[in-house]
Amino acid sequence: MFVNNPFAQIAETISPGLMKFYVVAMILAVIGGTLLDLMHKQSAKYFFENSKKAQKNAKVKVNSGKKAGLAVKTVANEVLTSSEFCNSRRRMSHLLTMYGFILFVVTTAIMIFSYTGAGSDTPVIWPLLWHLGAIMLCAGGYWFWFSIRVDVASEGVKWNQFNGRGDLFILGLLSTATFGLLWSFFQAVGAGAFAMLLFGLFIISSTVLFGSVYWSKFAHMFFKPAAAFQKKVAMADGSRENLPDDYDLTDPEVQAKFPDIPEYLGANPPNMGLGIKREAPRHY
């Protein structure tokens, strides 16, 4: 199972050209859905206007070299290692799901476009990575679904309660990877009819996943790095997204500027601590 290219095996029944057409159609569906999402939510307009507002409030000019460094830092932290997640369980779940999805999608395209033709021999590495990606996706995705989702972890919502569009993306991911693994297994053991049924469910799941970008949270994967980069630039140029500066409340100059500080908190204001992060959100 792990060393067999499932797409090469099913190519005897389904034309490789049809499989390639499907992959291209799904890529176009993701692009089209993302563009529609951009137009509907006006995300690009928001980022542009927010950037212009930040430039007006900037206290320091950030040159192109500094911006390039911030872009690299954004890719290294928010994209590659998901450092924005304070919860280690949430971060690990996200990384498993993200890298599993990337492996799964990339190796699917490689095996379909390069190794489904007559007489082609698939190198073992690609099926291994395809199955590994699907397993990683399932591990991270099911971990998130059963125990980490905010409504399950904090609000006492049952794991089997479907939250409409909010859960469409994760369920699409899980069903695609799960049916893909099951299809590969039953095809490898020779359960032809049942394997074809699972293949059909795999196609339906992936079509829902990639075809529902406009309605699901799929597109946020492209917006999140842009938002993180813009936030870093805003902190570097001093505009701070129109938020107040961080002050030392014991500084006499700060207390003179804000006289309500000593009036209500005293001359030596206490450390307020972690606030909302003081304890886990389990109050249902």
C-alpha positions as CSV (number, residue, x, y, z in Angstrom):
1,M,0.0,0.0,0.0
2,F,2.6,2.6,1.1
3,V,4.9,2.0,-1.9
4,N,2.1,1.8,-4.6
5,N,0.9,4.8,-6.6
6,P,-2.9,4.5,-6.3
7,F,-3.4,6.8,-9.2
8,A,-1.3,4.6,-11.5
9,Q,-3.4,1.6,-10.5
10,I,-6.7,3.3,-11.2
11,A,-5.4,4.7,-14.5
12,E,-6.4,1.4,-16.1
13,T,-10.1,2.4,-15.4
14,I,-10.0,6.2,-15.5
15,S,-8.1,8.1,-18.2
16,P,-4.9,9.8,-16.9
17,G,-6.0,12.8,-19.1
18,L,-9.2,13.0,-17.1
19,M,-7.3,12.9,-13.8
20,K,-5.0,15.7,-15.0
21,F,-8.0,17.8,-16.1
22,Y,-9.6,17.3,-12.7
23,V,-6.4,18.6,-10.9
24,V,-6.2,21.6,-13.1
25,A,-9.9,22.3,-12.5
26,M,-9.4,22.2,-8.8
27,I,-6.4,24.6,-9.0
28,L,-8.6,27.0,-11.0
29,A,-11.4,26.5,-8.4
30,V,-9.0,27.6,-5.6
31,I,-7.8,30.6,-7.5
32,G,-11.3,31.6,-8.5
33,G,-12.7,31.1,-5.0
34,T,-9.9,33.1,-3.4
35,L,-10.4,36.0,-5.9
36,L,-14.2,36.0,-5.2
37,D,-13.5,36.0,-1.5
38,L,-11.2,38.9,-1.9
39,M,-13.8,40.9,-3.8
40,H,-16.6,39.9,-1.4
41,K,-14.7,40.7,1.8
42,Q,-12.7,43.5,0.2
43,S,-9.6,42.1,2.0
44,A,-7.2,43.6,-0.5
45,K,-8.8,47.0,-0.2
46,Y,-8.7,46.8,3.6
47,F,-5.0,45.9,3.6
48,F,-4.2,48.8,1.2
49,E,-6.2,51.4,3.2
50,N,-4.7,50.1,6.5
51,S,-1.2,50.4,5.0
52,K,-1.8,54.0,3.9
53,K,-3.2,54.9,7.3
54,A,-0.2,53.3,9.0
55,Q,2.2,55.3,6.7
56,K,0.6,58.6,7.8
57,N,1.0,57.6,11.5
58,A,4.5,56.2,11.1
59,K,7.2,57.6,13.3
60,V,10.1,55.9,11.6
61,K,10.7,55.2,7.9
62,V,11.1,51.5,7.2
63,N,13.4,51.0,4.2
64,S,13.1,48.1,1.7
65,G,15.9,46.2,3.3
66,K,14.1,46.2,6.7
67,K,10.9,45.2,5.0
68,A,12.6,42.3,3.3
69,G,13.9,41.2,6.7
70,L,10.4,41.4,8.2
71,A,9.1,39.4,5.2
72,V,11.7,36.7,5.9
73,K,10.8,36.7,9.6
74,T,7.1,36.4,8.8
75,V,7.7,33.4,6.5
76,A,10.0,31.8,9.1
77,N,7.7,32.4,12.1
78,E,4.0,32.7,11.1
79,V,4.2,30.5,8.0
80,L,6.8,27.8,8.5
81,T,6.6,27.3,12.3
82,S,3.2,28.9,13.2
83,S,4.8,30.7,16.2
84,E,1.7,32.9,16.6
85,F,0.0,30.0,18.4
86,C,0.7,30.3,22.1
87,N,-0.9,26.9,22.9
88,S,1.6,24.2,22.1
89,R,-1.1,21.6,21.3
90,R,-2.8,23.9,18.9
91,R,0.5,24.7,17.2
92,M,1.5,21.1,16.8
93,S,-1.9,20.2,15.5
94,H,-1.7,23.0,13.0
95,L,1.8,22.1,11.8
96,L,0.9,18.4,11.3
97,T,-2.2,19.4,9.3
98,M,-0.4,22.1,7.3
99,Y,2.6,20.0,6.3
100,G,0.5,16.9,5.8
101,F,-1.7,18.9,3.4
102,I,1.2,20.2,1.5
103,L,2.8,16.8,1.1
104,F,-0.5,15.2,0.2
105,V,-1.4,17.8,-2.5
106,V,2.1,18.2,-4.1
107,T,2.7,14.4,-4.3
108,T,-0.8,13.9,-5.7
109,A,0.0,16.3,-8.6
110,I,3.4,14.7,-9.1
111,M,2.1,11.2,-9.3
112,I,-0.8,12.1,-11.6
113,F,1.1,14.2,-14.1
114,S,4.3,12.2,-14.2
115,Y,3.5,8.5,-13.3
116,T,0.1,7.6,-14.6
117,G,1.0,7.0,-18.3
118,A,1.5,3.5,-19.8
119,G,4.8,1.9,-18.8
120,S,5.7,4.5,-16.2
121,D,7.3,3.3,-13.0
122,T,6.6,5.5,-9.9
123,P,9.7,6.0,-7.6
124,V,8.9,4.7,-4.1
125,I,9.5,8.1,-2.5
126,W,6.3,9.6,-4.0
127,P,3.7,7.1,-2.7
128,L,5.5,7.1,0.7
129,L,5.3,10.9,0.9
130,W,1.7,10.8,-0.3
131,H,0.6,8.3,2.4
132,L,2.7,10.1,5.0
133,G,1.1,13.4,4.2
134,A,-2.4,11.9,4.4
135,I,-1.6,10.4,7.8
136,M,-0.1,13.6,9.1
137,L,-3.2,15.5,7.9
138,C,-5.5,13.0,9.7
139,A,-3.4,13.1,12.9
140,G,-3.4,16.9,13.2
141,G,-7.0,17.3,11.8
142,Y,-8.7,14.8,14.1
143,W,-6.7,16.0,17.1
144,F,-8.0,19.5,16.4
145,W,-11.6,18.3,15.7
146,F,-12.0,16.2,18.8
147,S,-10.2,18.2,21.4
148,I,-8.8,21.5,20.4
149,R,-11.6,23.4,18.5
150,V,-12.4,26.4,20.6
151,D,-16.1,25.6,20.9
152,V,-15.4,22.0,21.9
153,A,-12.6,22.9,24.4
154,S,-14.1,26.1,25.9
155,E,-17.9,26.0,25.3
156,G,-18.8,22.4,25.9
157,V,-20.1,21.9,22.3
158,K,-20.2,18.2,21.3
159,W,-17.5,17.1,18.8
160,N,-20.1,15.8,16.4
161,Q,-22.0,19.2,16.1
162,F,-21.4,20.7,12.7
163,N,-20.9,24.5,12.7
164,G,-21.9,25.2,9.1
165,R,-19.3,27.1,7.0
166,G,-16.9,27.4,9.9
167,D,-16.2,23.6,9.9
168,L,-16.4,23.1,6.1
169,F,-12.7,23.5,5.6
170,I,-11.5,21.1,8.3
171,L,-14.1,18.5,7.4
172,G,-13.2,18.7,3.8
173,L,-9.6,18.1,4.7
174,L,-10.3,15.2,6.9
175,S,-12.7,13.4,4.6
176,T,-10.4,13.8,1.6
177,A,-7.4,12.4,3.5
178,T,-9.4,9.7,5.2
179,F,-11.1,8.4,2.0
180,G,-7.8,8.7,0.2
181,L,-6.1,6.4,2.6
182,L,-9.0,3.9,2.7
183,W,-9.2,3.9,-1.1
184,S,-5.4,3.2,-1.3
185,F,-5.6,0.4,1.2
186,F,-8.6,-1.5,-0.3
187,Q,-7.3,-1.0,-3.8
188,A,-3.9,-2.6,-2.7
189,V,-5.7,-5.6,-1.2
190,G,-7.8,-6.1,-4.3
191,A,-11.2,-5.1,-3.1
192,G,-12.1,-3.6,-6.5
193,A,-15.8,-2.6,-6.2
194,F,-15.4,-1.2,-2.6
195,A,-12.2,0.6,-3.6
196,M,-14.0,2.3,-6.4
197,L,-16.7,3.4,-4.0
198,L,-14.1,4.9,-1.7
199,F,-12.4,6.6,-4.7
200,G,-15.7,8.2,-5.5
201,L,-16.0,9.5,-2.0
202,F,-12.4,10.7,-2.2
203,I,-13.3,12.7,-5.3
204,I,-16.5,14.1,-3.8
205,S,-14.6,15.2,-0.7
206,S,-11.8,16.9,-2.6
207,T,-14.3,18.6,-4.9
208,V,-16.1,20.0,-1.8
209,L,-12.7,21.0,-0.3
210,F,-11.4,22.9,-3.3
211,G,-14.7,24.0,-4.7
212,S,-16.0,25.6,-1.5
213,V,-13.1,28.1,-1.1
214,Y,-15.5,31.0,-1.4
215,W,-17.6,29.7,1.5
216,S,-15.0,28.0,3.7
217,K,-11.9,29.2,5.6
218,F,-9.5,27.9,2.9
219,A,-8.7,31.4,1.6
220,H,-7.5,32.6,5.1
221,M,-4.3,30.6,4.5
222,F,-3.3,33.3,2.0
223,F,-4.5,36.3,4.0
224,K,-2.8,35.3,7.3
225,P,0.8,35.8,6.2
226,A,-0.1,39.2,4.6
227,A,-1.8,40.4,7.8
228,A,1.2,39.2,9.9
229,F,3.7,41.0,7.7
230,Q,1.6,44.2,7.8
231,K,1.5,44.0,11.6
232,K,5.3,43.7,11.8
233,V,5.8,46.7,9.6
234,A,3.3,48.7,11.7
235,M,5.3,47.9,14.9
236,A,8.6,48.7,13.2
237,D,7.5,52.1,11.9
238,G,5.9,53.1,15.2
239,S,2.3,53.4,13.9
240,R,1.3,50.4,16.0
241,E,-2.0,49.9,14.1
242,N,-3.3,53.0,15.8
243,L,-2.9,51.4,19.2
244,P,-1.3,53.4,22.2
245,D,2.4,53.0,23.0
246,D,3.6,50.6,25.7
247,Y,4.2,52.8,28.7
248,D,6.0,52.2,32.0
249,L,3.2,53.2,34.4
250,T,5.7,54.1,37.2
251,D,7.4,56.7,35.0
252,P,6.7,60.2,36.4
253,E,6.4,61.6,32.8
254,V,3.8,59.0,31.9
255,Q,1.9,59.8,35.1
256,A,2.0,63.5,34.3
257,K,0.7,62.8,30.8
258,F,-2.0,60.5,32.2
259,P,-2.9,61.8,35.6
260,D,-5.7,59.2,36.1
261,I,-2.9,56.6,36.5
262,P,-1.7,57.7,40.0
263,E,-5.2,58.7,40.9
264,Y,-6.6,55.3,40.5
265,L,-3.5,53.0,40.7
266,G,-1.2,54.9,42.9
267,A,2.4,56.1,42.4
268,N,3.7,52.6,41.9
269,P,1.0,50.7,39.9
270,P,1.0,47.0,40.5
271,N,1.7,44.4,37.7
272,M,-1.6,43.3,36.4
273,G,-0.3,39.9,35.4
274,L,-1.5,37.7,32.5
275,G,-5.1,38.9,32.5
276,I,-7.2,36.7,30.2
277,K,-4.2,34.3,29.8
278,R,-4.0,33.6,33.5
279,E,-6.0,30.3,33.2
280,A,-7.3,28.0,30.5
281,P,-10.7,29.0,29.0
282,R,-12.8,26.2,30.5
283,H,-15.8,27.9,32.0
284,Y,-18.7,26.2,30.4
